[in-house]
Each structure stands twice: as structure tokens, then as C-alpha cells.
Amino acid sequence: MQAARTIEILRTERGLSQRQLADRVTAFGRPMSNTMLSRIERAQR
């Protein structure tokens, strides 16, 4: 749960939307949708 909250905090501090962060992660070679990121942040995955 702690990691999920940390991801959300860091993402919002940097002014990124879930879509923007998901796109960046995908660009680094790990396909990710904003839905998947949302689930990670809510600790549902």
C-alpha cells in the first residue's frame, strides 16, 4: 500500500496525469495504460 501511495504523491508533485505517466512508462519499454496505473495507485493490482 505504501508504494502505491508514493507513486501517486510523486506523480502529482510532478504535475503529471495518470495518462502522462503511463505514456512515459510505456516509452521506457513497459506497456502500461492509465487504467492499470489507477489500479496500482488504489492498490488493486
Sine and cosine of phi, psi and omega as CSV:
sin_phi,cos_phi,sin_psi,cos_psi,sin_omega,cos_omega
0.00,0.00,-0.61,0.79,-0.02,-1.00
-0.88,0.48,-0.69,0.72,-0.01,-1.00
-0.89,0.45,-0.65,0.76,0.00,-1.00
-0.87,0.49,-0.69,0.72,0.00,-1.00
-0.92,0.40,-0.63,0.78,0.01,-1.00
-0.89,0.46,-0.67,0.74,0.04,-1.00
-0.85,0.52,-0.73,0.68,-0.01,-1.00
-0.89,0.45,-0.70,0.72,-0.02,-1.00
-0.89,0.47,-0.75,0.66,-0.02,-1.00
-0.90,0.44,-0.63,0.77,0.02,-1.00
-0.88,0.47,-0.73,0.68,-0.03,-1.00
-0.95,0.33,-0.57,0.82,0.06,-1.00
-0.88,0.48,-0.54,0.84,0.00,-1.00
-1.00,0.03,-0.01,1.00,0.07,-1.00
0.96,0.28,0.45,0.89,-0.01,-1.00
-0.99,-0.17,0.63,-0.78,0.15,-0.99
-0.99,0.16,0.22,-0.97,0.07,-1.00
-0.87,0.49,-0.63,0.77,0.01,-1.00
-0.89,0.46,-0.70,0.71,-0.01,-1.00
-0.89,0.45,-0.69,0.73,0.02,-1.00
-0.92,0.40,-0.67,0.74,0.03,-1.00
-0.87,0.49,-0.65,0.76,0.04,-1.00
-0.90,0.44,-0.64,0.77,0.02,-1.00
-0.92,0.40,-0.69,0.73,0.03,-1.00
-0.88,0.48,-0.68,0.73,0.03,-1.00
-0.88,0.47,-0.64,0.77,0.01,-1.00
-0.89,0.45,-0.46,0.89,0.03,-1.00
-1.00,0.07,0.08,1.00,0.12,-0.99
0.98,-0.22,0.10,0.99,0.03,-1.00
-0.88,-0.48,1.00,-0.10,-0.04,-1.00
-0.81,0.59,0.77,-0.63,-0.01,-1.00
-0.50,-0.87,0.70,-0.72,0.08,-1.00
-0.99,-0.16,0.28,-0.96,0.06,-1.00
-0.91,0.40,-0.48,0.88,0.07,-1.00
-0.90,0.44,-0.69,0.72,0.02,-1.00
-0.89,0.46,-0.69,0.73,0.02,-1.00
-0.89,0.45,-0.66,0.76,0.05,-1.00
-0.86,0.52,-0.68,0.73,0.02,-1.00
-0.91,0.43,-0.62,0.78,0.04,-1.00
-0.90,0.44,-0.71,0.70,-0.02,-1.00
-0.90,0.43,-0.51,0.86,0.03,-1.00
-1.00,0.00,0.09,1.00,0.01,-1.00
0.85,0.53,0.64,0.77,0.03,-1.00
-0.97,-0.24,0.06,1.00,-0.02,-1.00
-0.75,-0.66,0.00,0.00,0.00,0.00
